Amino acid sequence: MHDAVVLANCIYNMEDNSSKSITTAFQEYYRQRYSRALDAFQRSSTWSKISYGQTWKERLLRQVMMNYVPYWVYKWMDAKVFAYCPQIAWLPLTPARGSVVMLPQECKRKDDNENAVVV
């Protein structure tokens, strides 16, 4: 979903439909998403090894992670992931609810009140 939202925002913020604008939109999409997608892939790979690993190290790590790590550690590890919440640029922002501070939006937004562009 994050990929779709960010790509839609990049296309929405294109100045025109020239090949230069399209290239710029995809470069911006890559800039915003690549590092986060790579991080998500690596995190998923690590959790797969912990959850389903068969070596003695992976089984030991699974025992420790599932039985001895306190809940607040999991919340702390997930705070970075949950803070990133891209939203559609042409819709009003969803209010932040909860205890995790959301990161600022990376795309240009049209402010409904003043017709100004907010970055």
Rosetta silent file (secondary structure, phi, psi, omega in degrees, C-alpha in Angstrom):
SEQUENCE: MHDAVVLANCIYNMEDNSSKSITTAFQEYYRQRYSRALDAFQRSSTWSKISYGQTWKERLLRQVMMNYVPYWVYKWMDAKVFAYCPQIAWLPLTPARGSVVMLPQECKRKDDNENAVVV
SCORE:     score description
SCORE:     0.000 S_00000001
   1 L     0.000  -39.869  179.463    0.000    0.000    0.000 S_00000001
   2 H   -59.761  -42.594  178.922    2.827    2.397    0.788 S_00000001
   3 H   -59.053  -44.803 -178.466    4.272    1.874   -2.692 S_00000001
   4 H   -64.415  -42.421 -179.545    0.930    2.634   -4.331 S_00000001
   5 H   -65.309  -46.896 -178.346    0.355    5.786   -2.268 S_00000001
   6 H   -65.202  -42.717  178.515    3.851    7.159   -2.862 S_00000001
   7 H   -63.770  -42.147  177.501    3.723    6.406   -6.596 S_00000001
   8 H   -61.541  -41.324  178.259    0.286    8.038   -6.889 S_00000001
   9 H   -64.778  -40.487  178.998    1.602   11.126   -5.075 S_00000001
  10 H   -64.831  -40.355  177.285    4.647   11.329   -7.349 S_00000001
  11 H   -68.183  -39.785  178.915    2.449   11.105  -10.440 S_00000001
  12 H   -61.527  -35.666 -177.327    0.032   13.647   -8.964 S_00000001
  13 L   -87.162    5.980  176.904    2.873   16.119   -8.405 S_00000001
  14 L   -65.932  141.582 -179.538    4.164   15.919  -11.989 S_00000001
  15 L   -75.739  -37.752  178.399    4.271   19.321  -13.699 S_00000001
  16 L  -152.568 -170.605 -178.216    3.323   17.944  -17.123 S_00000001
  17 L  -105.584   28.870  177.507    3.318   14.654  -19.024 S_00000001
  18 L   -75.093  161.634 -179.884    6.741   14.998  -20.630 S_00000001
  19 H   -64.959  -30.496  177.616    9.269   12.184  -20.425 S_00000001
  20 H   -65.300  -42.232  178.651   11.454   14.364  -18.176 S_00000001
  21 H   -66.951  -38.359  178.355    8.604   14.771  -15.662 S_00000001
  22 H   -65.059  -44.879  177.343    7.861   11.053  -15.746 S_00000001
  23 H   -61.088  -43.557  178.602   11.527   10.232  -15.132 S_00000001
  24 H   -62.115  -40.349  179.136   11.643   12.759  -12.294 S_00000001
  25 H   -62.795  -43.804  179.574    8.497   11.244  -10.737 S_00000001
  26 H   -70.664  -31.975  174.754    9.986    7.739  -10.771 S_00000001
  27 H   -66.002  -40.509  177.388   13.291    9.031   -9.367 S_00000001
  28 H   -65.521  -41.475  176.193   11.376   10.689   -6.525 S_00000001
  29 H   -58.428  -46.705  179.121    9.440    7.465   -5.964 S_00000001
  30 H   -61.082  -43.974 -179.375   12.726    5.530   -5.780 S_00000001
  31 H   -60.031  -41.681 -177.168   14.196    8.088   -3.370 S_00000001
  32 H   -77.408  -33.065 -169.121   11.215    7.824   -1.033 S_00000001
  33 H  -105.479  -29.096 -169.793   10.635    4.066   -1.141 S_00000001
  34 H   -58.691  -51.656 -175.917   13.838    2.120   -1.850 S_00000001
  35 H   -64.936  -36.831  179.350   15.495    2.342    1.560 S_00000001
  36 H   -70.538  -39.546  178.330   12.223    1.674    3.396 S_00000001
  37 H   -67.506  -40.128  177.060   11.343   -1.288    1.159 S_00000001
  38 H   -63.188  -42.927  177.677   14.830   -2.740    1.586 S_00000001
  39 H   -60.943  -43.422  178.841   14.540   -2.325    5.362 S_00000001
  40 H   -63.932  -40.173  178.340   11.143   -4.074    5.354 S_00000001
  41 H   -62.618  -46.278 -179.018   12.554   -6.931    3.263 S_00000001
  42 H   -66.396  -39.028  177.801   15.506   -7.413    5.609 S_00000001
  43 H   -64.181  -41.785  178.148   13.277   -7.236    8.698 S_00000001
  44 H   -64.289  -41.554  178.604   10.945   -9.832    7.194 S_00000001
  45 H   -62.740  -42.874  178.768   13.858  -12.092    6.345 S_00000001
  46 H   -63.137  -45.614 -179.571   15.206  -11.856    9.888 S_00000001
  47 H   -66.998  -31.054  175.661   11.816  -12.619   11.448 S_00000001
  48 H   -64.783  -42.626  178.443   11.395  -15.588    9.080 S_00000001
  49 H   -64.588  -39.508  179.245   14.691  -17.034   10.283 S_00000001
  50 H   -67.116  -43.415 -175.018   13.670  -16.465   13.895 S_00000001
  51 H   -75.029  -37.517 -171.770   10.205  -17.952   13.416 S_00000001
  52 H  -123.189    4.284 -176.824   11.009  -20.916   11.184 S_00000001
  53 L   -63.080  149.165 -175.873   14.779  -21.410   11.398 S_00000001
  54 L  -112.596  -11.238  178.819   16.072  -24.928   11.966 S_00000001
  55 L   -74.581  163.886 -177.971   19.668  -24.393   13.075 S_00000001
  56 H   -65.379  -33.768  177.988   20.449  -24.487   16.800 S_00000001
  57 H   -65.532  -43.158 -179.486   21.238  -20.745   16.784 S_00000001
  58 H   -67.842  -38.243  177.414   17.896  -19.909   15.202 S_00000001
  59 H   -66.660  -40.220  177.401   16.010  -22.172   17.628 S_00000001
  60 H   -64.510  -44.607  178.259   17.827  -20.584   20.590 S_00000001
  61 H   -61.694  -39.888  177.766   17.095  -17.090   19.283 S_00000001
  62 H   -62.033  -44.542  178.435   13.425  -18.042   18.827 S_00000001
  63 H   -58.827  -45.960 -178.685   13.251  -19.290   22.432 S_00000001
  64 H   -66.491  -47.964 -176.855   14.773  -16.068   23.756 S_00000001
  65 H   -63.917  -39.580 -175.249   12.689  -13.755   21.542 S_00000001
  66 H   -83.187  -24.175 -172.972    9.396  -15.496   22.246 S_00000001
  67 H  -113.178  -24.062 -171.453    9.834  -16.161   25.958 S_00000001
  68 L  -121.169  -14.290 -179.441   12.156  -13.613   27.506 S_00000001
  69 L   -83.126  127.037 -178.763   11.997  -10.347   25.547 S_00000001
  70 L   -70.015  157.902 -176.654    9.521   -7.909   27.128 S_00000001
  71 H   -60.102  -36.475 -177.584    6.631   -6.470   25.142 S_00000001
  72 H   -62.670  -26.045  177.649    7.999   -2.907   25.299 S_00000001
  73 H   -68.012  -41.919  176.952   11.015   -4.003   23.226 S_00000001
  74 H   -63.186  -42.136  177.791    8.718   -5.121   20.406 S_00000001
  75 H   -62.241  -40.919  179.325    6.852   -1.815   20.597 S_00000001
  76 H   -64.383  -41.623 -179.606   10.149    0.080   20.480 S_00000001
  77 H   -66.838  -34.975 -177.754   11.313   -1.930   17.430 S_00000001
  78 H   -84.653  -12.917 -176.105    8.029   -1.319   15.603 S_00000001
  79 H   -59.245  -40.382  179.416    7.797    2.410   16.388 S_00000001
  80 H   -63.589  -41.306 -179.232   10.003    3.331   13.419 S_00000001
  81 H   -67.113  -45.614 -176.639    7.886    1.237   11.051 S_00000001
  82 H   -73.280  -19.073  179.806    4.561    2.560   12.308 S_00000001
  83 H   -72.087  -25.358 -179.313    5.749    6.193   12.218 S_00000001
  84 L   -87.396  111.375 -176.004    5.991    6.075    8.417 S_00000001
  85 L  -142.997   80.664 -179.848    2.495    6.541    7.072 S_00000001
  86 L   -66.087  144.306 -179.265    2.300    8.149    3.609 S_00000001
  87 L  -127.031  154.385 -178.082   -1.072    9.605    2.734 S_00000001
  88 L   -61.127  131.658 -172.516   -2.706   10.529   -0.555 S_00000001
  89 L   -68.260  -29.349 -175.175   -1.690   14.088   -1.492 S_00000001
  90 L   -93.905    2.691  176.187   -5.081   15.236   -2.779 S_00000001
  91 L  -108.613  155.005  176.730   -7.063   14.097    0.264 S_00000001
  92 L   -61.935  147.313  179.033   -7.125   15.752    3.694 S_00000001
  93 L   -64.912  140.464  173.938   -4.582   14.370    6.128 S_00000001
  94 L   -75.439  132.620  179.842   -5.821   11.725    8.521 S_00000001
  95 L   -64.880  145.341  178.705   -5.417   12.955   12.092 S_00000001
  96 L   -75.786  123.912  176.423   -2.701   11.256   14.109 S_00000001
  97 L  -125.559  136.735  178.942   -4.207    8.999   16.752 S_00000001
  98 L   115.685 -173.478 -174.397   -2.177    6.914   19.106 S_00000001
  99 L   -97.714  -11.435 -179.056    1.147    7.148   20.844 S_00000001
 100 L   -86.619  128.988  177.569    3.507    6.893   17.850 S_00000001
 101 L   -77.925  124.272 -177.993    4.621   10.235   16.415 S_00000001
 102 L   -80.024  143.959  175.653    4.074   10.174   12.660 S_00000001
 103 L   -71.943  151.576  177.716    6.820   11.318   10.304 S_00000001
 104 L   -65.505  153.565  179.261    6.047   14.356    8.148 S_00000001
 105 L   -70.824  142.264 -176.917    4.713   13.730    4.657 S_00000001
 106 L   -94.435   -7.831 -176.213    7.356   13.809    1.928 S_00000001
 107 L  -101.488  162.932  174.457    5.129   14.879   -0.958 S_00000001
 108 L   -73.446  140.167  179.757    3.750   18.256   -1.963 S_00000001
 109 E  -124.446  145.616  173.201    0.203   18.777   -0.754 S_00000001
 110 E   -92.274  120.268  179.555   -2.435   21.211   -1.876 S_00000001
 111 L   -78.114  124.753 -177.181   -3.827   23.042    1.116 S_00000001
 112 L   -64.954  -30.226 -174.228   -7.615   23.244    0.802 S_00000001
 113 L   -79.468  -39.293 -172.348   -7.845   26.566    2.653 S_00000001
 114 L  -118.601    1.102 -176.007   -5.306   28.691    0.847 S_00000001
 115 L    53.799   30.980  177.881   -4.622   26.784   -2.415 S_00000001
 116 L  -100.597  159.458  177.624   -0.942   26.875   -1.495 S_00000001
 117 E   -93.757  127.454 -179.640    1.494   24.043   -1.842 S_00000001
 118 E  -108.841  131.126 -179.682    2.686   22.641    1.489 S_00000001
 119 L  -107.349    0.000    0.000    5.913   20.639    1.621 S_00000001
